[in-house]
Amino acid sequence: MSRETPDADMISDEELTELLADAEGTTPLKIERGAAKLDIVPPERATIVDVDKAQLPDDEGRGDKIHDQ
């Protein structure tokens, strides 16, 4: 089973930026400026982390569930 999204479900970067801006009540330009400040790694260079075994700041590596406040 492929994990890739069919082309029909894909949106462009510009469409995503507009959706985020709408959801956050800001402008696409502010979203773009904020994204430019982040060091976003392309998926092909991203590190894969097993979240069930990752050491999280709240659990000191015990694997406890983090509960939303």
LINZI-V70120 format. One record per pair of residues at least 12 apart in sequence whose ideal C-beta (glycine too) atoms are under 10 Angstrom apart, sorted by the first residue. I is the first residue (numbers start at 1). GAP is how many residues later the second one is. If there is no record, write none. Layout:
I;GAP / I;GAP
This chain:
13;19 / 13;22 / 14;14 / 14;18 / 16;12 / 16;15 / 17;12 / 17;13 / 17;14 / 17;15 / 17;18 / 18;13 / 19;12 / 20;12 / 20;14 / 20;15 / 51;12
